[in-house]
Amino acid sequence: MNYFVTGGTGFIGRFLIAKLLARGAIVHVLVREQSVQKLEDLREKLGADEKQIKAVVGDLTVPSLGLDKKTLKQLSGKIDHFFHLAAIYDMSASEESQQAANIDGTRAAVAAAEALEAGIFHHVSSIAVAGLFKGTFREDMFAEAGKLDHPYFRTKHESERVVRDDCNVPFRIYRPGLVIGDSATGDMDKVDGPYYFFKMIQKIRGVLPQWVPTIGIEGGRLNIVPVNFVADALDHIAHLPDEDGKCFHLVDSDPYKVGEILNIFCEAGHAPKMGMRIDSRMFGFVPPFIRQSLKNLPPVKRMSRALLDDLGIPASVLSFINYPTRFDARETERVLQGTGIEVPRLPDYAPVIWDYWERNLDPDLFKDRTLRGTVEGKVCVVTGATSGIGLATAEKLADAGAILVIGARTQETLDQVSEQLNARGADVHAYQCDFADMDACDRFIQTVSENHGAVDVLINNAGRSIRRSLDKSFDRFHDFERTMQLNYFGSLRLIMGFAPTMLERRRGHIINISSIGVLTNSPRFSAYVASKSALDSFSRCAAAEWSDRHVCFTTINMPLVKTPMIAPTKIYDSVPTLSPEEAADMVVNAIVYRPKRIATRMGVFAQVLNAVAPKASEILMNTGYKMFPDSMPKKGKEVIAEKGASTDQVAFAAIMRGIHW
């Protein structure tokens, strides 16, 4: 038998052609000149040759598909079945493109089928022809469709009308539900339908353990079917006698609600499930015009857009959340009875669908998540770059091809580090600056701006720490002043100096090296924690102001790191600490992924404990305070030796890993 297929290289088309080839068929596939290679790839995948799958060059947007006279003469009267699958199945596509492909394309396909004197015209439509019809939509219904305002609904409805009203060839119409991947392999070619929510599920999984219940939505019933079911049903029904002029719903007769679907995929993706699902009918007492007015408020619309953009969910998908239509499929059930062709239950194959998405379709797979891909050729400023975290970060940025600007207080050390980085092939520019001196900060900002233009990434790393109990600080107010001067005012000066250009360019990233002490309220570090807390608070306020101007902040609540800053406290030699290289890896993650905050689990736990049970948190920190001694004071230039850490102290520090004591 001879078949003509439009959309043969598309998703459903590939599976259908495989079924037709199994019948020993010759399949003529419409392709555009620039898409011939796609057909060659399909031949290779299916193990077919040019005699089995033949290319017919044409175009869906041209009358009669642009078939030339030679092709029409060769194929006229020889096509037993004409399958029209080509269409736009994208709700976010423009109205013009959907009009051209779905309506004009169907009209061209009908004309071509008539010119070829095809035996039967098979039109693959969609359940979208029903629009947002409330109730059960039967296979013999068409004109009853409701709420066709969206271009996708409207063009799918009108394209089916073209077949019903204008096709002079015997025809059959098929309306698949939302088509997802193969139930056996997960094979899918794009993110669509329920796939739009997979990134949200993945992000929740990254934040919460699987056993934590969440709150979600109930929603309407979504009719999801795997592509292999659609292809099997199409192939079988197309070859049955005496079924012309009928419509067949290729749907799940027992569909799941949106909340159920999300929970099924949450389980497949090892993410927390929604323990409580909110039904929109709970808000039915609110008049529709009030609900619509609230949705149209500019702040609500902006927040909704930002959330949807972050999750990669098109706004048009929301129209399916409370989908009101059920689909009767008694004609399809009749012709498929006894064949074994049926819709598998979603929980049985959801893990396969999820696994294929995560391995092949996750948008993050196609993003350059390397440090080089993020900073190569970009101006990155690192303060306090001659030792510890700053030096380790500078080395990683240098190796990644950044235009590296480093600043530090001591010129001699700065020259040495600059020479080391240059030896690694770095594009490094070193400027001496005491970041506790506001005038020096201003000169640094001016020099960097004049020599390098705008700053892409600012890493506020320079800082000082003072470990001293409050009852030993009553006469040392200057400790608080000088700590605040560098840790807060110095960083703030740089932010305020470089931010105007960032805002003008509508891009920039500011990374503040903060402390786990901000989350744990570490005793003996009141001066240090207060200065870092001030910077954290400022950054949150600035981020709220500049969010829509694409200048973002990342705060790293760094745990205890073995750097020269903590070297005077010898007890730290015996407790768990990060290396500067491990700390620099946290900075790299901040640069690449741009999170709002990076913190250890211990830091987050301490913050939650303080919020939920502040007295318990206070007692815990007081226990640690009493367990660890104060640093020994200096006598002139001599430092009195400290005792090594006891077994109890080492054990406690290991349990409270990363916290400053």
C-alpha positions as CSV (number, residue, x, y, z in Angstrom):
1,M,0.0,0.0,0.0
2,N,1.0,3.6,-0.6
3,Y,0.8,6.3,2.1
4,F,1.2,10.0,2.0
5,V,2.1,11.7,5.3
6,T,2.5,15.3,6.3
7,G,4.4,15.9,9.5
8,G,6.1,12.6,9.1
9,T,9.3,13.8,10.8
10,G,7.4,15.2,13.7
11,F,6.8,13.4,17.0
12,I,3.6,11.4,16.3
13,G,4.6,11.1,12.6
14,R,7.8,9.2,13.4
15,F,5.9,6.6,15.5
16,L,3.1,6.3,12.9
17,I,5.6,5.7,10.0
18,A,7.2,2.9,12.0
19,K,3.8,1.2,12.3
20,L,3.1,1.7,8.5
21,L,6.5,0.2,7.6
22,A,5.7,-2.9,9.6
23,R,2.8,-3.4,7.1
24,G,5.3,-3.4,4.2
25,A,4.1,0.0,3.1
26,I,5.7,2.6,0.9
27,V,5.5,5.9,2.7
28,H,5.7,9.3,0.9
29,V,6.6,12.0,3.3
30,L,6.2,15.7,2.7
31,V,9.3,17.6,3.6
32,R,10.6,21.1,2.9
33,E,13.8,21.4,0.9
34,Q,15.8,22.4,4.0
35,S,14.4,19.5,6.1
36,V,15.4,16.6,3.8
37,Q,18.2,15.7,6.2
38,K,15.6,15.1,8.9
39,L,14.0,12.5,6.7
40,E,17.4,10.9,6.1
41,D,17.8,10.7,9.9
42,L,14.4,9.1,10.2
43,R,15.3,6.5,7.6
44,E,18.5,5.6,9.6
45,K,16.6,5.4,12.9
46,L,13.9,3.1,11.5
47,G,16.3,1.1,9.4
48,A,14.5,2.0,6.1
49,D,15.8,2.9,2.7
50,E,14.7,5.4,0.1
51,K,12.3,2.9,-1.5
52,Q,10.4,2.5,1.7
53,I,10.4,6.2,2.8
54,K,10.3,8.6,-0.1
55,A,10.8,12.3,0.2
56,V,8.2,14.5,-1.4
57,V,9.5,18.1,-1.4
58,G,6.8,20.7,-0.7
59,D,5.6,23.2,1.9
60,L,2.6,23.2,4.2
61,T,2.0,26.9,3.7
62,V,1.7,26.7,-0.1
63,P,-1.5,25.8,-2.0
64,S,-1.8,22.0,-2.6
65,L,1.4,21.7,-0.5
66,G,3.4,23.0,-3.4
67,L,3.5,19.6,-5.1
68,D,4.8,19.9,-8.7
69,K,3.1,18.5,-11.7
70,K,5.6,15.6,-12.0
71,T,4.9,14.5,-8.4
72,L,1.1,14.8,-8.9
73,K,1.3,12.7,-12.1
74,Q,3.4,10.0,-10.5
75,L,1.3,9.7,-7.4
76,S,-2.2,10.4,-8.7
77,G,-4.5,7.5,-7.9
78,K,-1.8,5.5,-6.1
79,I,-2.2,6.9,-2.5
80,D,-4.4,4.6,-0.5
81,H,-4.2,6.7,2.8
82,F,-3.3,10.3,3.2
83,F,-2.3,11.2,6.8
84,H,-2.3,14.8,7.7
85,L,-0.4,15.3,11.0
86,A,1.6,18.5,10.3
87,A,0.5,21.3,12.6
88,I,1.7,23.6,15.3
89,Y,1.2,22.0,18.7
90,D,2.5,24.9,20.7
91,M,0.2,27.1,22.7
92,S,2.9,29.8,23.0
93,A,3.3,30.2,19.2
94,S,2.1,33.3,17.5
95,E,-1.5,33.5,16.2
96,E,-0.2,34.2,12.6
97,S,2.0,31.0,12.6
98,Q,-0.8,28.9,14.0
99,Q,-3.2,30.3,11.4
100,A,-0.8,29.5,8.6
101,A,0.1,26.0,9.7
102,N,-3.1,24.7,11.3
103,I,-5.8,26.2,9.1
104,D,-4.1,27.1,5.8
105,G,-2.0,24.0,6.0
106,T,-5.0,21.8,6.5
107,R,-6.7,23.5,3.5
108,A,-3.6,22.8,1.4
109,A,-3.5,19.2,2.6
110,V,-7.1,18.6,1.6
111,A,-6.5,20.1,-1.8
112,A,-3.5,17.9,-2.3
113,A,-5.4,14.7,-1.2
114,E,-8.1,15.6,-3.8
115,A,-5.5,16.2,-6.5
116,L,-3.9,12.9,-5.7
117,E,-7.3,11.1,-5.7
118,A,-6.3,9.6,-2.3
119,G,-8.4,6.7,-0.9
120,I,-9.0,8.1,2.6
121,F,-7.9,11.4,4.2
122,H,-6.9,10.9,7.9
123,H,-6.9,14.2,9.8
124,V,-5.1,14.2,13.1
125,S,-6.9,16.9,15.1
126,S,-6.8,17.5,18.8
127,I,-9.1,17.6,21.9
128,A,-8.3,21.3,21.7
129,V,-11.2,21.6,19.2
130,A,-13.5,21.5,22.2
131,G,-12.0,24.7,23.6
132,L,-12.9,25.1,27.2
133,F,-16.3,23.3,26.9
134,K,-17.8,22.6,30.3
135,G,-19.0,19.0,30.6
136,T,-18.5,15.9,28.5
137,F,-17.6,16.4,24.8
138,R,-18.6,13.4,22.7
139,E,-17.0,12.2,19.4
140,D,-20.0,13.3,17.4
141,M,-19.8,16.9,18.8
142,F,-18.1,19.8,17.1
143,A,-20.1,23.0,16.8
144,E,-20.9,22.8,20.6
145,A,-17.3,23.8,21.4
146,G,-17.0,26.7,23.8
147,K,-14.5,29.4,24.7
148,L,-12.2,29.2,21.7
149,D,-10.6,32.6,22.5
150,H,-7.0,31.2,22.6
151,P,-5.4,30.9,19.1
152,Y,-4.4,27.3,19.6
153,F,-8.0,26.2,20.4
154,R,-9.5,28.4,17.6
155,T,-7.1,27.2,14.9
156,K,-7.4,23.6,15.8
157,H,-11.2,23.9,15.7
158,E,-11.2,25.7,12.4
159,S,-8.7,23.3,10.8
160,E,-11.1,20.4,11.6
161,R,-14.0,22.5,10.1
162,V,-12.0,22.6,6.9
163,V,-12.0,18.8,6.7
164,R,-15.6,18.5,7.7
165,D,-16.9,21.1,5.2
166,D,-14.5,21.1,2.3
167,C,-12.9,17.6,2.0
168,N,-14.3,15.6,-1.0
169,V,-12.2,12.6,-0.1
170,P,-13.6,10.1,2.4
171,F,-12.1,11.2,5.7
172,R,-11.6,10.1,9.3
173,I,-10.8,12.5,12.2
174,Y,-8.7,11.7,15.3
175,R,-8.5,13.8,18.4
176,P,-5.6,12.8,20.6
177,G,-5.3,14.1,24.2
178,L,-2.2,15.7,25.5
179,V,0.5,13.5,23.9
180,I,3.6,12.7,26.0
181,G,6.5,10.3,25.6
182,D,6.6,6.7,24.7
183,S,5.3,4.7,27.7
184,A,8.1,2.1,27.2
185,T,11.1,4.3,26.5
186,G,10.0,7.8,27.5
187,D,11.0,9.1,24.0
188,M,9.8,12.7,23.5
189,D,11.1,15.5,21.3
190,K,10.1,18.6,23.2
191,V,8.9,20.1,26.5
192,D,5.1,20.4,26.4
193,G,2.0,19.8,28.5
194,P,2.9,18.3,31.9
195,Y,6.6,18.6,31.1
196,Y,6.4,22.3,31.9
197,F,6.0,21.5,35.6
198,F,8.9,19.1,35.8
199,K,11.4,21.9,36.5
200,M,9.3,23.1,39.4
201,I,9.2,19.5,40.8
202,Q,13.0,19.3,40.3
203,K,13.5,22.5,42.2
204,I,11.3,21.5,45.1
205,R,13.2,18.2,45.3
206,G,16.5,20.2,45.6
207,V,15.1,22.1,48.6
208,L,13.0,19.7,50.5
209,P,13.5,16.0,51.4
210,Q,11.0,13.6,49.8
211,W,9.1,12.9,53.1
212,V,8.1,16.6,53.6
213,P,4.5,17.1,52.5
214,T,3.8,20.3,50.5
215,I,0.7,22.3,49.5
216,G,-0.5,22.4,45.9
217,I,-3.5,22.6,43.6
218,E,-6.2,20.1,42.7
219,G,-7.2,21.5,39.3
220,G,-9.3,19.9,36.6
221,R,-8.8,16.6,34.7
222,L,-6.0,16.6,32.1
223,N,-6.3,14.0,29.4
224,I,-2.7,12.6,28.9
225,V,-1.9,9.8,26.5
226,P,1.5,8.3,25.5
227,V,2.6,8.7,21.9
228,N,2.8,4.9,21.3
229,F,-0.9,4.5,22.2
230,V,-1.8,7.3,19.7
231,A,0.3,5.7,16.9
232,D,-1.1,2.2,17.6
233,A,-4.7,3.5,17.6
234,L,-4.2,5.5,14.4
235,D,-2.7,2.6,12.6
236,H,-5.4,0.2,13.6
237,I,-8.5,2.5,13.1
238,A,-7.2,3.8,9.7
239,H,-7.2,0.3,8.2
240,L,-10.7,-0.7,9.5
241,P,-13.5,-0.8,6.8
242,D,-16.7,1.2,7.0
243,E,-15.5,3.9,9.5
244,D,-15.3,6.9,7.1
245,G,-16.8,10.2,8.2
246,K,-16.4,9.4,11.9
247,C,-14.4,11.0,14.7
248,F,-12.3,9.2,17.3
249,H,-11.2,10.4,20.6
250,L,-7.7,9.0,21.3
251,V,-7.9,9.8,25.0
252,D,-7.8,8.3,28.5
253,S,-11.3,7.4,29.5
254,D,-10.3,7.8,33.2
255,P,-8.1,10.9,33.3
256,Y,-6.3,12.2,36.4
257,K,-6.7,15.6,38.0
258,V,-3.8,18.1,37.7
259,G,-2.9,17.6,41.4
260,E,-2.9,13.8,40.9
261,I,-0.7,14.1,37.9
262,L,1.8,16.4,39.7
263,N,1.9,14.0,42.6
264,I,2.5,11.0,40.3
265,F,5.5,12.8,38.7
266,C,6.7,14.0,42.1
267,E,6.9,10.4,43.1
268,A,8.6,9.5,39.9
269,G,11.1,12.3,40.4
270,H,11.7,11.5,44.1
271,A,10.3,14.9,45.1
272,P,7.9,15.7,48.0
273,K,4.3,15.1,47.2
274,M,1.4,17.5,47.8
275,G,-0.1,16.4,51.0
276,M,-2.9,19.0,50.7
277,R,-4.3,20.2,47.4
278,I,-6.4,23.3,47.1
279,D,-9.5,23.2,44.9
280,S,-10.4,26.4,43.1
281,R,-14.1,25.7,43.9
282,M,-13.2,26.8,47.5
283,F,-13.2,30.3,46.1
284,G,-16.4,30.1,44.2
285,F,-18.1,32.5,46.6
286,V,-15.8,35.3,45.3
287,P,-17.5,37.0,42.4
288,P,-15.7,36.4,39.1
289,F,-15.2,40.1,38.4
290,I,-13.3,40.5,41.7
291,R,-11.1,37.4,41.0
292,Q,-10.3,38.8,37.5
293,S,-9.6,42.3,38.9
294,L,-7.2,40.8,41.5
295,K,-5.4,38.8,38.7
296,N,-5.0,41.9,36.6
297,L,-3.4,44.0,39.4
298,P,0.1,45.0,38.1
299,P,1.9,43.6,41.2
300,V,0.1,40.3,40.9
301,K,0.7,40.0,37.2
302,R,4.4,40.9,37.6
303,M,4.9,38.4,40.4
304,S,3.1,35.7,38.4
305,R,5.2,36.4,35.3
306,A,8.4,36.3,37.3
307,L,7.5,33.0,39.0
308,L,6.4,31.4,35.7
309,D,9.6,32.6,33.9
310,D,11.8,31.2,36.7
311,L,10.0,27.8,36.4
312,G,9.9,27.9,32.6
313,I,6.1,27.6,32.5
314,P,4.3,29.6,29.7
315,A,1.4,31.6,31.0
316,S,-0.9,30.0,28.4
317,V,-0.5,26.6,30.2
318,L,-2.4,28.0,33.2
319,S,-5.6,27.8,31.1
320,F,-5.4,24.0,31.5
321,I,-5.1,24.1,35.3
322,N,-8.8,24.0,35.8
323,Y,-9.6,22.3,32.5
324,P,-13.4,21.8,32.5
325,T,-13.8,19.2,29.7
326,R,-14.2,15.4,29.9
327,F,-14.1,13.4,26.7
328,D,-16.4,10.5,25.8
329,A,-14.5,7.9,23.7
330,R,-17.1,5.2,23.1
331,E,-16.5,5.0,19.3
332,T,-12.7,4.5,19.9
333,E,-13.4,1.9,22.6
334,R,-15.7,0.0,20.2
335,V,-13.1,-0.3,17.4
336,L,-10.2,-1.0,19.8
337,Q,-12.0,-3.7,21.8
338,G,-10.1,-6.9,21.9
339,T,-7.0,-5.4,20.2
340,G,-4.9,-4.9,23.3
341,I,-4.5,-1.3,22.3
342,E,-5.3,0.8,25.4
343,V,-4.0,3.7,27.5
344,P,-1.6,2.5,30.2
345,R,-2.1,4.0,33.7
346,L,0.1,7.0,34.3
347,P,1.7,5.8,37.5
348,D,3.0,2.7,35.7
349,Y,5.1,4.6,33.2
350,A,5.6,8.0,34.8
351,P,9.1,7.0,36.0
352,V,10.2,6.3,32.4
353,I,8.8,9.7,31.3
354,W,10.6,11.5,34.1
355,D,13.9,9.7,33.5
356,Y,13.9,10.5,29.8
357,W,13.1,14.2,30.5
358,E,15.9,14.5,33.1
359,R,18.4,12.8,30.9
360,N,17.5,14.4,27.6
361,L,15.1,17.4,27.8
362,D,15.8,19.2,31.0
363,P,16.6,22.8,29.8
364,D,19.5,23.0,32.2
365,L,21.3,20.3,30.2
366,F,21.6,22.8,27.3
367,K,23.0,25.6,29.4
368,D,26.7,26.2,29.8
369,R,27.1,25.6,33.6
370,T,30.9,25.9,33.5
371,L,32.8,28.7,35.2
372,R,34.5,29.5,31.9
373,G,31.2,29.7,30.1
374,T,30.0,32.1,32.7
375,V,33.0,34.5,33.2
376,E,35.2,34.2,30.1
377,G,36.0,37.7,28.9
378,K,34.0,39.3,31.7
379,V,35.3,41.7,34.3
380,C,35.4,40.1,37.8
381,V,36.5,42.0,40.8
382,V,37.8,40.2,43.9
383,T,38.7,42.0,47.1
384,G,41.0,40.6,49.6
385,A,42.5,38.5,46.8
386,T,46.0,37.8,48.2
387,S,45.2,35.0,50.6
388,G,42.6,32.5,51.8
389,I,39.2,32.5,50.0
390,G,40.0,35.5,47.9
391,L,43.2,34.0,46.5
392,A,41.6,30.6,45.8
393,T,38.7,32.3,44.0
394,A,41.0,34.5,42.0
395,E,43.0,31.4,40.8
396,K,39.8,29.7,39.6
397,L,38.6,32.9,37.8
398,A,42.0,33.3,36.2
399,D,42.0,29.8,34.9
400,A,38.5,30.3,33.5
401,G,39.5,33.2,31.3
402,A,38.0,36.1,33.3
403,I,39.3,39.7,33.1
404,L,40.4,39.5,36.7
405,V,40.7,42.6,38.8
406,I,42.1,42.0,42.3
407,G,42.5,44.4,45.2
408,A,44.3,44.1,48.5
409,R,45.9,46.3,51.1
410,T,49.6,45.3,50.8
411,Q,51.3,46.2,47.6
412,E,54.1,43.7,48.0
413,T,51.8,40.8,48.5
414,L,49.6,42.0,45.7
415,D,52.5,42.1,43.3
416,Q,53.5,38.5,44.2
417,V,50.0,37.2,43.7
418,S,49.7,39.1,40.4
419,E,52.9,37.5,39.2
420,Q,51.7,34.1,40.1
421,L,48.4,34.6,38.3
422,N,50.1,36.0,35.2
423,A,52.2,32.9,35.2
424,R,49.0,30.8,34.8
425,G,48.2,32.8,31.7
426,A,45.6,35.0,33.4
427,D,44.4,38.4,32.3
428,V,44.9,40.0,35.8
429,H,45.0,43.6,36.9
430,A,46.0,44.4,40.4
431,Y,45.2,47.6,42.3
432,Q,46.3,48.4,45.9
433,C,43.5,49.4,48.1
434,D,42.7,49.5,51.8
435,F,38.9,48.8,51.6
436,A,38.4,50.1,55.2
437,D,39.4,53.6,53.8
438,M,36.4,55.1,52.0
439,D,38.6,57.5,49.9
440,A,40.7,54.6,48.8
441,C,37.6,52.7,47.8
442,D,36.5,55.6,45.7
443,R,39.9,55.7,43.9
444,F,39.7,52.0,43.3
445,I,36.2,52.3,41.8
446,Q,37.3,55.1,39.5
447,T,40.4,53.3,38.4
448,V,38.7,50.1,37.7
449,S,35.8,51.9,35.8
450,E,38.2,53.9,33.7
451,N,40.5,51.0,32.8
452,H,37.9,48.2,32.4
453,G,34.5,49.8,32.0
454,A,31.6,48.0,33.6
455,V,32.0,45.3,36.3
456,D,30.2,42.1,35.6
457,V,30.9,40.3,38.9
458,L,31.8,41.9,42.2
459,I,33.0,39.6,45.0
460,N,33.2,41.4,48.3
461,N,35.6,39.1,50.1
462,A,37.9,41.4,52.1
463,G,37.1,41.4,55.7
464,R,38.3,41.1,59.3
465,S,37.2,39.0,62.2
466,I,37.5,39.6,65.9
467,R,37.0,36.7,68.4
468,R,36.4,38.2,71.8
469,S,33.8,37.9,74.5
470,L,31.6,40.9,75.2
471,D,32.7,41.1,78.8
472,K,36.2,41.5,77.6
473,S,35.3,44.2,75.1
474,F,33.7,46.9,77.2
475,D,36.8,49.1,76.8
476,R,37.3,48.1,73.1
477,F,34.6,49.9,71.2
478,H,37.1,50.5,68.4
479,D,36.9,46.7,67.6
480,F,33.3,47.2,66.6
481,E,34.1,50.3,64.6
482,R,36.9,48.9,62.6
483,T,35.1,45.7,61.9
484,M,32.1,47.5,60.7
485,Q,34.3,49.9,58.6
486,L,35.8,47.1,56.5
487,N,33.1,44.4,56.5
488,Y,30.1,46.6,56.0
489,F,31.1,50.1,54.8
490,G,33.9,49.0,52.6
491,S,31.7,46.5,50.8
492,L,28.8,49.0,50.6
493,R,31.1,51.6,49.1
494,L,32.1,49.3,46.3
495,I,28.5,48.2,45.7
496,M,27.3,51.8,45.5
497,G,30.2,52.7,43.2
498,F,29.8,49.9,40.7
499,A,26.0,49.5,40.8
500,P,25.1,52.6,38.6
501,T,26.8,51.1,35.5
502,M,25.3,47.6,36.3
503,L,21.8,49.1,36.5
504,E,22.4,51.1,33.3
505,R,23.4,47.9,31.5
506,R,20.7,45.9,33.2
507,R,23.0,43.1,34.3
508,G,25.4,42.5,37.1
509,H,26.1,40.1,39.9
510,I,27.2,41.0,43.5
511,I,28.5,38.2,45.7
512,N,29.0,38.9,49.4
513,I,31.2,36.6,51.5
514,S,29.2,36.5,54.7
515,S,29.4,34.1,57.6
516,I,27.6,31.1,59.1
517,G,27.7,33.2,62.3
518,V,24.8,35.4,60.8
519,L,22.6,32.3,60.9
520,T,23.9,30.8,64.2
521,N,24.5,34.0,66.2
522,S,27.9,32.7,67.2
523,P,29.1,33.9,70.6
524,R,32.4,35.8,70.9
525,F,31.8,37.1,67.3
526,S,29.3,39.9,68.0
527,A,31.4,42.5,66.2
528,Y,32.0,40.3,63.2
529,V,28.5,38.9,63.0
530,A,26.9,42.3,63.3
531,S,29.0,43.7,60.4
532,K,28.1,40.8,58.2
533,S,24.4,40.9,59.2
534,A,24.3,44.6,58.2
535,L,25.7,43.7,54.7
536,D,23.2,40.8,54.4
537,S,20.3,43.1,55.3
538,F,21.4,45.8,52.9
539,S,21.8,43.3,50.1
540,R,18.3,42.0,50.6
541,C,16.8,45.5,50.4
542,A,18.9,46.4,47.3
543,A,17.9,43.1,45.6
544,A,14.2,43.9,46.1
545,E,14.7,47.3,44.5
546,W,16.8,46.1,41.6
547,S,15.2,42.7,40.9
548,D,13.5,43.8,37.7
549,R,16.7,45.5,36.5
550,H,18.6,42.2,36.5
551,V,21.2,43.2,39.1
552,C,21.3,40.3,41.5
553,F,22.9,39.5,44.9
554,T,24.2,36.2,46.3
555,T,25.1,35.9,50.0
556,I,27.4,33.1,51.0
557,N,27.1,32.2,54.6
558,M,30.5,30.7,54.7
559,P,31.3,28.2,57.4
560,L,34.7,28.1,59.2
561,V,37.5,28.2,56.6
562,K,41.2,27.6,57.4
563,T,42.6,30.9,56.4
564,P,45.1,33.4,57.9
565,M,42.1,35.2,59.5
566,I,41.5,32.3,61.9
567,A,45.2,31.4,62.3
568,P,45.7,33.2,65.6
569,T,43.1,31.0,67.3
570,K,45.1,27.8,67.7
571,I,42.1,25.8,68.9
572,Y,40.8,25.9,65.3
573,D,43.7,23.6,64.3
574,S,41.8,20.7,66.0
575,V,38.3,21.3,64.7
576,P,36.7,20.7,61.2
577,T,37.2,23.5,58.7
578,L,36.9,24.0,55.0
579,S,40.0,24.6,52.9
580,P,40.2,27.8,50.9
581,E,39.8,25.8,47.7
582,E,36.5,24.2,49.0
583,A,35.3,27.7,50.0
584,A,36.2,29.0,46.5
585,D,34.1,26.2,45.0
586,M,31.1,27.7,46.9
587,V,31.9,31.0,45.2
588,V,32.1,29.3,41.8
589,N,28.6,27.9,42.4
590,A,27.4,31.3,43.3
591,I,28.8,32.8,40.1
592,V,27.4,30.1,37.8
593,Y,24.0,29.5,39.3
594,R,23.3,32.9,40.9
595,P,21.3,31.7,43.9
596,K,20.0,34.2,46.5
597,R,22.0,32.4,49.2
598,I,24.4,29.6,49.7
599,A,24.6,28.1,53.2
600,T,25.5,24.8,54.7
601,R,22.8,22.6,56.1
602,M,24.1,23.2,59.6
603,G,23.7,27.0,59.1
604,V,20.2,26.6,57.8
605,F,19.3,24.2,60.6
606,A,20.6,26.8,63.1
607,Q,18.5,29.6,61.5
608,V,15.4,27.4,61.6
609,L,16.0,26.4,65.2
610,N,16.4,30.0,66.2
611,A,13.2,30.9,64.5
612,V,11.2,28.0,65.9
613,A,12.7,27.6,69.3
614,P,14.9,30.7,70.1
615,K,15.5,29.8,73.7
616,A,16.7,26.3,72.8
617,S,19.0,27.9,70.2
618,E,20.3,30.3,72.8
619,I,21.0,27.5,75.3
620,L,22.9,25.5,72.6
621,M,25.1,28.4,71.7
622,N,25.7,29.2,75.3
623,T,26.8,25.6,75.9
624,G,29.4,26.0,73.1
625,Y,30.4,29.4,74.4
626,K,31.2,27.9,77.9
627,M,33.0,24.9,76.4
628,F,35.5,26.9,74.4
629,P,37.9,29.4,76.0
630,D,38.7,32.9,74.8
631,S,41.8,33.5,72.7
632,M,44.9,34.3,74.7
633,P,45.8,38.0,74.7
634,K,49.0,39.3,73.2
635,K,51.8,40.6,75.4
636,G,53.6,43.0,73.2
637,K,54.6,41.0,70.1
638,E,54.5,37.8,72.1
639,V,51.5,35.5,71.9
640,I,50.9,33.3,74.9
641,A,50.5,29.7,73.7
642,E,47.1,28.1,73.9
643,K,46.3,24.6,74.9
644,G,45.2,22.1,72.3
645,A,41.5,21.3,72.0
646,S,40.1,18.7,74.4
647,T,38.3,15.5,73.2
648,D,35.0,17.1,74.2
649,Q,35.7,20.2,72.3
650,V,36.7,18.4,69.2
651,A,33.5,16.2,69.4
652,F,31.2,19.2,69.9
653,A,32.9,21.1,67.0
654,A,32.4,18.1,64.8
655,I,28.7,17.9,65.6
656,M,28.4,21.7,65.0
657,R,30.5,21.6,61.9
658,G,31.6,24.9,60.5
659,I,30.3,27.1,63.3
660,H,32.8,29.6,64.8
661,W,33.4,29.1,68.5
